[in-house]
Amino acid sequence: MYAERLKDSIGGITGSFTLKDGEVIETDLDCDLGFVTQSILYLSEAVTETKDLTRLIIFGEKQNLSVHFHSEYILGVLMARTGNVQLLHLMVRRILETPEEELSEAHLPELEDRIPYFDRPRKDVLSNVPAYARQVLEYVDGTRTIKEIIEESTLPPEVVLDVILSYRRSSVLHYNPPSTLQDHVPYFDRPKEEVISNVPAYARQVLEYVDGTRTIKEIIEESALPPEVVLDVILSYRRSSVLHYKS
């Protein structure tokens, strides 16, 4: 179960094994795991006497063994040294920490029509995320649905979902129903000239279209800037209370 999910999602994995309460319950490795698993259990017992143990990596000449600990489960993954370790950690955490029913593809249609967006400048987020996450989050612009992001990203659908769900849980991403954000009408609570004269040039290219009648969708269409930049500007000035939304 776990081995198949990992191999389908990440390149460079040659095999894995899963222990539950110290017993091997799944493996696709054609070898005797007795010595390896006993050593891991002994090490785990020694370390957890003084601190928590969530994962360890044993480096080899050609491959690495990444071992992950969660509740009664231990998942060991044999991976090429060139493999994406950060992506592996994300996938393993997602698999071990998420209930089985949430991983089911039956939930995908419920998510596909959601539109994720950032509530902070997009460039600030992208500059502080790992490369694998950037391959997903670079498509988040407040207009694309999750289905469209899956189609445009080169990563497998389950990895795209893992990234989106992970950053959603950490409140970096939020969801909008397809029309909610774009149908808002932003307005200033002070003279527009006062605001426009004190903002950077790029922000002026967005805020000049704010007149209390245009929706965000209309501003996106009229501005020469990319949709994600328009949203970044609007959300940024909304947070600083320069902009407000009409109810």
Buried (B, 14 or more C-beta within 10 A) or exposed (E): EBBEBBBEBBEBBBBBBBBEEEEBEBBBBEEEBEEBBEEBEEBBEEEEEEEEBEBBBBEEEEBBBBBBBBEEBBBBBBBBEEBBBEBBBBBBBBBBEEEEEEBEEEEBEEBBEBBBBBBEBBEEBBEEBBEBBBBBBBBBBBBBBBBBBBEEBEBBBBBBBBBBBBBBEEEBBBBBEEEEBBBBBBBBEEEBEEBBEEBEEEBBBBBBBBBEEBBBBBBBEEBEBEBBBBBBBBBBBBEEEBBBEEE
